[in-house]
Amino acid sequence: MKNDIAKRYRTRFIINLIIAAFITCVIESLLIFNIGRLILAFGENSDAGSISNITMLLFVFSAVLIFGIVFYLLQLRSINYIADLSRAMEDIADGKLDTKVRVEGDDEFSQMAENLNNLGADLEKLLEVEREAEKSKTDLITNIAHDLRTPLTSIIGYLDLLSGKNSAYLSDDQRQKYLRIAFNKSRRLEQLINDLFDFTKLSYGKITMKVSYVDIVKLLEQLLEEAYPSFREKGLSYELKTNVPSLEITADGGLIARLFDNLIGNAIKYGAEGKKVIVRVNAEIPNDVVEVKVINYGFVIDEKDLPLIFDKFYRADRARSTQTGGTGLGLAIARDIVNMHGGTITAASDLNGTVFTVRLKIHFDKNREHIKRA
């Protein structure tokens, strides 16, 4: 691109030189012819081809002057364009990234103007990305501080009650109650810290995938059974529906377990009003795809919130999230795990239920020679 622009400019410069020289020669020829006729008419010299030194100097001076004027006029558009480009570069250097240069014609200068406009637009985008990153970092710190402080304040408060000067007046039931609350808050704090570590490692690619054969149907059966106490606590029933009795996929078993554990946990937290959670497996063997839907019939997510629910720390209903103990990272972690496996995750919610749909390749890593069986 740079060589092309330079080549086009050199070509245009040489053409202008040739044109200026040609026009100068034509004008000088006319001058010499006409002045020669005048000299002969007045009979200054007997020899028509003889011209005085002064006259010769005048011809040379006029030739240089004519050439300079013609060449300047031919280059004037380029000079003005270069001045515009220079001013635009100065403005961009001063931070005026919305500066635009007019694009006229189809030559090397219009190409330079277009490149400069694109540069300004790209810098503006980069600056916007930097602002968003800075805002995201500030939001992350703010949310972490808030989410860490809330359970920590409760833990300190209840431990102070248990160890303070009035602790002797507490009954055994009160002591047990306060200890249980402090313990639950500590577990909440531990969950948040673990989620933060996992989210950071996933986001910055610090997790090495260990691909193996995983029976996704059996994995989901196991995760649902392990979550039975939580289902029972919330008064929920669950059902696993699948079009195949078992299905081995190639994936990182630990990450896939975390993915669906987060989705099932999310369904339990926000699906209590619906009394049921359904996990549906649909193996599309010809397409080499398995689709897993996690459905709850509780809290309906507003349509405007759906595109944002996979963002870190985003909570569609903050009051409800505080009650359920969500960290705001579970769905962000789920999205990152799905992305690592080259799959997709989407959400839909209406009065017929809230559905999280995950689509994964059955054979994620076909070029891997040695895949372990989980």
N, C-alpha and C positions, 0 to 999 in steps of 0.2 A: 504493500500500500504506500509506504513512504517513498520507495524507489519510483513508483508509478507517478506520484504527485511531482517529485523532483524532475522526472523525465519530461512530463507534460509542461512544467514551467520552463525548463530549458528550451524545449521545442518552440513554445510561444515566444520566448525572449529572442531566439534566433530569427524567427519569422518576422517579428517586429523590427529587428535590425535590418533585415533584407528589404522590408517594405520601406523603411525610412531611407535607406541608402538609395533605393530605386527612385523614390519620389525626389530626393535631393539631386540625383543625376539628371532627371528630367528637367527640373526647374533650372539647374545650373546650365544645362545645354541650351535652354530657351534664352537664359540671360546672356550667355556668351554669344549666341547667334544674333540676338537683337542689339546688344552693345557693339558687336563687331560691325553690324550694318550702320549704326550711328557713326562709328569712328570713320568708316569708309565714306559716309555721306558728307562729313565735315572735312574730309581730306587731311586729317591730322597726320597720317602716315601714308607713304606710297605703297607700302606693303600691308595688305589686309590682314595677314596672319601675324603681324607683329603687334604685341600688346605690352604696354609699359609695365614695370615692376609694381607700381602702385595699383594698377588695374588688376594685376595677378593676385596681389594681396587681398584686394577687395573680393575677388572671386572665392578665394580660399576661406576668408572670414564669413562670407555669406553662405558658403557650403556647410561650414561647421554649424552656423546659426540655424540654417534651415533643417539640417539633420537633427540637431538637438530638439528643436521645436516639434518636428514631426514625431520623433521617437518618444518625447515626453507625452504628447497627445495620445499616442498608441498605448503607452504604459499607464496613462492616468487612471483608468478603471482599476487596474491592478494595484496601483498605489493607494487609491481610496479604499479598496477592499482590504489591503494589508493594514491600513490605519484602523478600520473597523474591527478587524480580527485582534489587533493589538489592544484596543480599548476593551474589547470583550474579555480578553485574557486577564487584563488588569482588574476588571470588575469581578471576575471569577476568583482571582487571587485574593481580592478583598472580602470574599465571602458572599458575593451576590450571585448565587448559583443559578438563579432563574434568568440570568442574562442570555439573550438570544441574538444571533447574528443572522441577518437576512441571507437567504440562499437564492442566488440569482444565476440562471444559466446552468450549464453543465460542463464546468471546467475544473481545473485544479483548485481554484479558490472557493468555488461553491462546495467542493468536496471537503476542503479544510473547514469551511464554515459549518457544514453538517457534522463533521467530526467534533468540532468544538462544542456545538449544541448538545451532541450526544454525551460528551465528556461532562458538561455541566449537569445534565439530567442524571448521569450515573453517579456523580459526586453527591447530588442531592438525595438520591436513593440511599447511598451508603451512609450519609449523614442521618437520614431518617431511621435506617436500620440501627445505627449506633444509638440514637435517642431511644428507640424502642428497647434495645438491649439494656441501656442504662435504667430505663423505667422498669423493665422486667426485673433487673437486679435489685432495684430499690423495693419493688413490690415483694420480691422473694424474701428479702431481709425483714421487711415489715411483717409479712405473714408468718415467717418462722418465729420472729420475736413474739408475736401475739399468740401463736399456737403453743409455743413453749412456755410462755408466761402463765397462761390460763391454768393448765394442770399443775404447774410448779407452785403457783400461789396457793392452790387448794391443798397440795401436799404439805407445804410449809405450815399452813393454817391448822390443819388437823394434827400434825405432829407437835405443833406448839401447844394445842389443847391437851394432848396426851402427855407432854413432858413439862407443862407449866406448873405454876404453884397451885392451881386449882384442880390439877389432875387427880388429887386424892379423893375429891368429891365425886368423881365419875363412877358410874356403876360398871360392872363387867360388860353388860350389854352395850352401853355407850362406847366403852373402849373398843369392843369388837367392831361396832358399827364404824367408828372413826378409822380404825386400822384397815377395814375393808375398803372404805372410800379412798384412803391414801394409797392402798395397794392398786386399786383400779385406776386411779389417776397416774400412778407410776407406770402401769402397763400402757396406758394411753400415751404417755410421754415416750416410752420405749418404741411403740408402734410408729409414732411420728418421726422419731430419729431414724429408725430403720427405713421408713419410706423415703426420707430425705436422702439417705445414703444411696438407696436403690435408684431413685430418680436421677441423682447426680451421675452415678456410674452409667446408667442407660443413656442419658442425654449426651454425655461426652465420650461415648463409645469405649468405656473402660471395662466392659464385660466381654469376655471371650466366650462365644457360643460353643457349647458342647453338644453337637448334633448326634442323636441316637434314634432308635426306633421307639416310638411311644404309642401305646394303644389309647387313643383319645377317648373312646367310649368307657373303658375301664377307669381311666384317669378321672373322668367326670363323675362316674359312680362313686369313686373313692372320695372325691372332694365334697360331694353332696352328703355322703355318710359322715364325714368328719365335721361337717357344718350342722349336723342334726341338733346338737344342743342349742345352737343359735336359732335354728328354725323353731324349735320348741319354745324357746324363751319369747320369741315374737309372735307365737301362735300361728305359725305358717306351716303349710304342707308343701312338699315338693314332688316333682315328677320328671323323670328323664325319658324323653321320647327319641327314638333313633330308627333310621331305616336300615341299619346294619347292626348285627350283634356285636361286632368288634371291628376296629379299623386302626391299623398301624400307619402312623405318619412319621416322617423324618423331621425332627425338631429338637430344640433344647428342652428336655423334659422339665427341668426346674423352672425355666422361664414360662413355659406353657402352663404349668401348674399355678404359678403366680398370677398369670393373666386371668385364668378362669376363677381362681380363688378371689381375686379382686372383684370380678363381675358378679359372682355369686354373693359375696359379702355386700356389694352395693345393692343387689336385689333384696337382700334380707333387711338392710337398713331402711330402705325407702319403699319396700313393698308390703309392710305389715298391714296396711289398710285393705289390701287385696286378698289376704289369707292364702295365697298360693304363688309358688314360683315354678316355672316350667323351663327346663333346659331341653332344647330340641337339636338333634344332630341329623344333618342331611348330607350324606356322602354322594358327591357327584363324580363317580368313578371315571366316566369317559373324559370329563373335563379336568381330572386330576386335582379336584378341589373338595374340601370339606367345609361345610357351613355349620356354625354353631350359633344358636340363638338363645339368649338368656332373657326370659320374659318375667316381669312382675306386673301386678295389677294395682299397685298402690299409688304413690305420689306421681301425678302427671307433670312432666317437664314442659314448661312453656316453649312454644316454637322458637322464639327469639333466643332462648338459652341453649338450644340443641347444638348449634355450631361451636359453642364455647365450652361445653362440659368436659372436653378432653384437655383443656388448658390447665396448667398447674394452679392449684389453690382456688380454682373457680368453683363456686357453689351456687347452684340455681336458687336455693332457699337457705340463706345463712342461718336463720333461726332454727330451722329443722336440722341442718347439718350439725349445729352445735349440740342439739339434743341427741343426735344419733352417734356423735363422736367421730365423724368423718374428718380425715386429714386434708382432703382436697387434692391428694396426690394419686389416689388409687386408679382413677381412670386415665390420668396422664401416664402412669407407669404401664397400664394396659396398652395404651396406644403405642408407646415406644417399643414394647415387646412385639406387638403385631408388625410394626414397621421393620424390626430387625429380621422377622421371618418373611418379609416380602408380601405380607397379607394386607387386608383392609379391615377396619372396624368402623361401624356406623351406629347411629342411635336414632330411634323414632319413638314418639310418645303421644298418645291420645287416650281417649276414654276406653279404648279397647286394650290398653296395656302399654308398658314401656319396654321396648325391645332393643337389646344390644346385639348386633349381628357381627360375627367374626368369620372371615373367609380366609382359609389358609391352603397353601399347596399341600397335597398329600405327600408328594416327593419334593421336599424343599431343596435338597442338595443332591442333585442327580450325579454330579461329577465327583462326589466324595467316594473314595475307594473303600474306606473302612469306616462303617457306621456301626456303633455299638447298639446292642439291644438293651433297652431299659429293664 
